[in-house]
Amino acid sequence: MGWIQKGIRKVMVVCVLMSGGTLGAQAAASFDQDHADWTEILASRVHDGGLVDYRGLRRDRRAFDAYLAALESVTAEDLQGWSAPQRQAFWINAYNAFAAQLVLDHAPEESIRELGELEHDILAKQSGTPLFHFAAVCASTSCPALRPAAYTGAELDRQLEARARLFLADPAKNDPRVVGGRLPVSKIFDWAEDEWGQYPGGVRAILREFGPASWTEDAAFAAARLKYRSYDWSLNRWSPKDSTP
């Protein structure tokens, strides 16, 4: 699995250089804050449940590589001139795009677990809310579903809240109700405790604010003990056989 470490180091170097201002082959003053090129790619290659048509994405490689090049052209000086939501949207899109790049380059059977290093070293420091965890996709089945459109600074709060609700209501990620005084939830809540704790009220407040009615309207919810479900690291790959007739 040496390719993973090598690929992660490459992504980390790119991201650190972008944040440090040593990349930028072209001016990024006209950078598209709507990330329209990424949205066009995602809209055609992300299917129900956030499954990704990586074969199709590989056929879009020219357009995909052009988007990656646009990301890499942004410098620290450019980022400093943007609003905080624009910067946060940029890093979330960059994370998801570079994760997809690693899959295309190395065709793994499992997701890129080591992307946690990028998630915590870059995204957590750049984001103003731990809700970014509902948007960052490490290419695994148990990850939040990849959104079929880019994140944008202008709509970021609404987009993250919507992804939080979608993830928490997904029975493939979290159990739909409290049983025996326990609520089985995604393993992601057991990780990055400090980051989740930055939200007022912590994990419990997030579950209460964005969780489904089957939780929040249950009198047992407030005292329920959280139980963390096992994590499925298999690749979030879509294939034609996944299509419904």
C-alpha positions in Angstrom: 0.0 0.0 0.0 3.0 2.3 -0.5 1.2 4.2 -3.2 -1.3 5.5 -0.6 1.4 7.1 1.5 3.1 8.5 -1.6 -0.2 9.8 -2.9 -1.2 11.3 0.4 2.2 13.0 0.7 1.6 14.5 -2.8 -1.8 15.8 -1.8 -0.5 17.2 1.5 2.3 19.0 -0.3 -0.1 20.5 -2.8 -2.5 21.7 0.0 0.3 23.0 2.2 1.8 24.9 -0.6 -1.6 26.3 -1.6 -2.0 27.5 2.0 1.6 28.7 2.2 1.5 30.6 -1.0 4.2 29.0 -3.0 2.0 27.6 -5.8 0.3 29.7 -8.4 1.3 29.3 -12.0 -1.4 31.7 -13.0 -3.3 34.5 -11.4 -6.4 33.3 -9.4 -8.1 36.6 -9.2 -10.7 35.3 -11.6 -11.1 32.0 -9.8 -14.7 30.7 -10.1 -16.2 30.8 -6.6 -19.2 28.8 -7.9 -16.8 25.9 -8.7 -19.0 25.4 -11.8 -16.6 23.0 -13.5 -16.6 20.7 -10.5 -20.4 20.9 -10.2 -20.7 19.8 -13.9 -18.4 16.8 -13.3 -20.2 15.8 -10.0 -23.6 16.2 -11.5 -22.8 13.6 -14.2 -20.7 11.2 -12.1 -22.3 11.1 -8.6 -25.3 8.8 -8.3 -27.9 7.9 -5.6 -26.4 7.5 -2.2 -23.3 9.5 -3.2 -21.8 6.6 -5.2 -19.2 7.7 -7.7 -18.8 6.5 -11.3 -15.0 6.5 -11.2 -14.8 4.9 -14.7 -16.9 7.7 -16.1 -14.8 10.3 -14.1 -11.7 8.8 -15.7 -13.3 9.5 -19.1 -13.7 13.1 -17.9 -10.1 13.2 -17.0 -9.2 16.3 -19.1 -12.0 18.4 -17.5 -11.2 17.0 -14.0 -7.5 17.7 -14.3 -8.3 21.2 -15.5 -10.3 21.8 -12.3 -7.4 20.4 -10.1 -5.1 22.8 -11.9 -7.4 25.7 -11.1 -7.3 24.7 -7.4 -3.5 24.5 -7.5 -3.3 27.9 -9.0 -4.7 29.6 -5.9 -2.1 31.2 -3.6 -2.3 32.1 0.1 -2.5 35.7 -1.0 -5.6 34.9 -3.0 -7.2 32.9 -0.2 -6.6 35.8 2.2 -8.6 38.0 -0.1 -11.6 35.8 0.0 -14.4 35.6 2.6 -14.1 32.8 5.3 -17.0 30.8 3.7 -15.3 31.0 0.3 -12.1 29.7 1.8 -13.9 26.9 3.6 -15.8 25.9 0.5 -12.5 25.9 -1.4 -10.9 23.5 1.0 -13.9 21.1 1.1 -14.0 20.9 -2.7 -10.2 20.5 -2.9 -10.4 17.6 -0.3 -13.1 15.8 -2.3 -11.4 16.4 -5.6 -8.0 15.2 -4.5 -9.6 12.2 -2.9 -11.1 11.3 -6.2 -7.8 11.9 -7.9 -6.1 9.4 -5.7 -8.8 6.8 -6.6 -8.3 7.4 -10.3 -4.6 7.3 -10.1 -4.3 4.1 -8.1 -7.6 2.2 -8.5 -7.8 0.9 -4.9 -10.4 -1.6 -3.7 -10.8 0.4 -0.5 -11.1 4.0 0.3 -8.1 6.3 1.2 -8.1 5.9 5.0 -5.0 8.1 5.4 -7.0 11.1 4.1 -7.8 11.7 7.8 -4.4 13.4 8.0 -5.5 15.9 5.4 -8.9 16.2 7.0 -7.5 17.1 10.4 -4.4 19.0 9.5 -6.0 21.2 6.8 -9.8 21.2 6.8 -10.3 21.3 10.6 -8.0 24.3 10.8 -9.6 26.1 7.9 -13.3 25.5 8.7 -15.3 27.5 11.2 -17.6 24.6 12.0 -17.2 20.9 12.5 -20.1 20.4 10.2 -17.5 20.2 7.4 -17.2 16.5 8.5 -20.6 15.9 6.8 -19.1 17.2 3.5 -15.6 15.7 3.4 -15.7 12.4 1.6 -12.8 10.0 1.9 -14.2 7.7 -0.8 -15.6 5.1 1.6 -19.1 3.6 1.9 -19.5 4.8 5.4 -18.4 8.4 4.6 -21.0 11.0 4.1 -22.4 10.8 0.6 -20.6 12.9 -2.0 -22.7 15.9 -2.9 -23.6 16.0 -6.6 -22.6 19.6 -6.8 -19.8 21.8 -5.5 -19.8 23.7 -2.2 -19.9 27.5 -2.5 -19.1 30.2 -0.1 -22.4 32.0 -0.8 -24.5 28.9 0.3 -22.1 27.1 2.6 -24.0 27.2 5.8 -27.2 26.0 4.2 -25.3 23.3 2.3 -23.5 22.0 5.4 -26.7 21.9 7.4 -28.5 20.1 4.6 -25.7 17.5 4.5 -25.8 17.1 8.2 -29.5 16.3 8.1 -29.1 13.9 5.2 -26.3 12.0 6.9 -28.0 11.7 10.2 -31.2 10.5 8.6 -29.4 7.8 6.6 -30.1 4.4 8.1 -27.0 3.1 6.4 -24.9 5.4 8.6 -27.0 5.8 11.8 -29.8 3.7 13.4 -33.1 5.4 13.0 -34.2 5.1 16.6 -33.1 4.6 20.2 -33.3 1.0 21.3 -32.7 -0.2 24.8 -31.4 3.2 25.9 -28.8 3.2 23.2 -28.5 5.1 19.9 -26.1 3.5 17.4 -24.5 6.3 15.3 -21.7 6.6 12.8 -18.1 6.0 14.0 -17.2 9.5 12.8 -18.6 10.9 16.0 -16.1 8.8 17.9 -13.2 10.4 16.0 -12.0 14.0 16.2 -13.6 14.6 19.5 -12.0 18.0 19.9 -13.3 19.1 16.5 -16.9 18.1 17.2 -16.6 19.8 20.6 -16.2 23.1 18.9 -19.9 23.1 18.1 -21.9 24.7 21.0 -23.1 21.7 23.0 -20.9 19.2 21.1 -22.0 16.0 19.4 -25.3 15.9 21.4 -26.3 19.3 20.2 -25.6 18.4 16.6 -27.6 15.2 16.8 -30.5 17.1 18.4 -30.4 20.0 16.0 -30.0 18.1 12.8 -31.1 14.6 13.6 -34.3 13.0 12.3 -37.7 13.3 14.1 -37.5 9.6 15.1 -34.7 10.7 17.4 -35.6 14.2 18.6 -39.3 13.4 19.2 -38.4 10.3 21.3 -38.4 11.0 25.0 -35.5 8.4 25.4 -33.2 10.4 23.1 -31.9 12.8 25.7 -30.6 10.1 28.0 -29.6 7.6 25.3 -26.0 6.3 25.3 -24.2 6.6 22.0 -23.0 3.4 20.5 -20.6 3.6 17.5 -21.3 1.5 14.5 -18.6 -0.3 12.6 -17.1 1.6 9.7 -17.3 0.3 6.1 -14.1 1.3 4.3 -15.0 -0.2 1.0 -14.8 2.2 -2.0 -17.9 4.3 -2.7 -17.9 3.0 -6.3 -21.0 3.1 -8.5 -21.4 0.7 -11.4 -24.3 0.4 -14.0 -25.6 -2.6 -12.1 -26.4 -0.3 -9.2 -29.0 1.5 -11.3 -32.6 0.9 -10.7 -34.7 -0.1 -13.8 
